Each structure stands twice: as C-alpha cells, then as structure tokens.
Amino acid sequence: MLQVLSSAWALLLGVCLLMVGNGLQGTMLGVRGELEGFSTFQMSIVMAAYFVGFLGGSRLAPEMIRRVGHVRVFAALASFISAVMILYPLLPNTVAWALGRIIIGFCFSGVYVTAESWLNNAADNTNRGKALSLYMIVQTIGIIAAQMMIQIGDPAGYEAFIIASILVSVSFGPILLSISPTPAFDTTKPMTLRKLFETSPLGCVGMFLLGGVFSAQFGMSAVYGSAAGLTLWQLSVFVSTFYIGAMILQYPLGWLSDRMDRRFLILVAALAGGAGAVTGFLFGMEFRMLLVAAFFIGGLSNPLYSLLIAYTNDYLEHDDMAAASGGLIFINGLGAIAGPLITGWLMEDAVFGPAGFFTFIGALMFAMAAYAAYRATQRASVPVEETGSYAVMSPAVSPVAVEFAQEYAIESELEEQETAQETG
C-alpha cells in the first residue's frame, strides 16, 4: 500500500479533488434548482444530461487521447469543467444547465479515462489490486467530503460553485507536474450486445437496472432532499450516507462473492436494497430512518456493479472479459440516462411526490431480484471453485478502470490456480 502511495500519491490527490468538485456541483444544483423554482421533472432533465455526456465521453475520449495525447486532453477538459461550474449560477435556466451538465459529464469522463490510464501504468502485478482499491476509496472519500462542503456560503450565492471550480482547477496541478511519462493508450473493442446478452442475460439486465438506481442516487438524491424539506446539514449527511454505505459494504460483499453462488448473492443484495427503498418510502419523514435507507441502498447498489461484472465473467474466457466489460458499461450508461428522467416524473406532486425517489429505486431493485430468481431456473450456476476473482469497481469509473480491474481479477485467478496446482 505504501508503495502505491509513494508512486501515485499525486494522481490520487488529484482524483480526490476532482471528485470533491464533481460531487459538490451535483449536490449544489439540486439545492439551487429548488431555490430557483424548477420542478423535479425539470431537474431530472438536468441531472440526466450528465449521464448523456458521460456516456458520450467514454466513447470519444480514447480517440481524442490517441490524436493529441493525455496531457492536452487533460488540460483542455479541465478548463471546460471549471468554466461551466462558474456559469451555473449566472444562467439559472434548465436548458443552459442541461447543456452544462452534458459538457461536464463529457469532460469528467475524459478526465477519468486519462487519470485511470496513468494509474494503470503506475501499477504492476504486485500492487495492482491495492492501487485499484485505493483509487475507489479516494473517489468515495472525495464525494463524501463534497457533501460536507455544501454548507459553505449561501446556496443562493456563488461561493460553492466557485469553490468547486477552484478544486477542479487545482486538482490538475499535482497530476500534470508529477506523473511522467504518459502511458501508452489502447482500448478493447466491445463485444456485440447480442453476444453479451446471450452469454449473460442477468448481467445485461442487471446492469441496465443498476444504471437507473445509481443515476437516481447520484443525480436525484439532492433533489429529493430539497423537495422533502431537509436542511442543508441533513441533506449533506443524507447524500453522504449513500457513499459511506458503499465504502463499508463493498469489501464484505466481495468476500462473500468469492465463496458462494453469485446469482444467489445478487438476489439477496437486490432484495435488501429494495427493502432499504421501502424503508425510505414508508418512514422517510423520520431522518434517522432516511439514513438507514440511504445506507443500504448505496451500500448494496455499488457492490452489485462489481458483482454483476464478476458474474458475467464466470461465463467468459479470459480474452473476452475486457471486451464484455465495455458492453456492460454501455448498457449501464443507457440505464443511467433514463434513471433521473423517470425519477423526476415519479417525484412530481401529481404522482408520488418526493417519495417517488424511493419508489423508483425500490422497483428496480425488486425487478433485479425477480429476474435473478428467474435466471436461476434457466441454467445451473458455475461451481464456486471455478469462478473468477471479484474486483472492486464503482459505477462512476470509466472503461479504463474496469479493464484495469479485469486485469487484476484475471491475474488473481491465475495465481490461485497455480497455487492450487502446487499444493495439490
């Protein structure tokens, strides 16, 4: 762990500052939208726009990097991010905000591709798993820290947006001045969606549903908090709890994943996440119960992302894993775009009101559990001793980090096989 920190501390610090800036602008938009009198459906369009940009950026950023290099892409996208963050309070209009969110999503996707390429280059076979874990922890800490900062300044003013812009600008200093040389860049062509679905129907359906859950959680939780009348302090704690749950439950579920039928674990985790949503729906007026709901939704939806990828890999050859991950990310991105739009409609007063937030998440979680139960009747599960290793991943990462994780999972599996042969 110390070796990873010594070689990549600047990159990890920069990523943490990036996540603080990104998390702060996302939450502040939810609060500011309420103050500007935007409806929940209008805000859902704004929030969904981020995932449109992110999905587009994940497809186009690799080509941009090949053409002009990591450093130029990194610096150019940073300037766009900082500019848009400052423009938000100057242009209190849903169309302007939606366009800004598309740009922000596109730019952050490109930034993540670049940063994760550098991290992969800085790691080797002996510390790849630790580097990946540290990266995910730093991302989560950054988002949690962002929620604690929304109380700085007046939500109707400019301070929080300026701070977010400054944090993003500053984050590139340690990265660009410390990381050398720039890595070679290559990506794997995704597997066709038809072949991917034939290989793992549960993996595809689960990732689509999970995209909706994550985007509602990441994009609409602040909108829910504002609509439900939470104070700034309560809203910051509420949004933070999603990611605290993810940090705490990710590794225990990963440990279980390598020791039991993954399909059964997906079923149980989805049911528990759905139960968390029901708790929020029924008892959301009690703040402590609201935190319980957020903890279980965030704590189970994030590990489900890694779990679904690991489950899909159980039916693939090693050479196909990276290609399949690209398809799964694309499917997840499609679900993420639809998530805020449906959530915003359900949160309208004429439908469910603010409780529509939990209605949508619960429906998706229970649908995933039901489909997992159905798939269990269609084919036998892979024996536990033949499954690959679980690698911790977050829905917020780019395809580069997922391929990075795949490399680690394959290496770990091969090492386990070699050890078993030697001891056997």
Beta strands, then each sheet from edge to edge (+ up, - down):
end
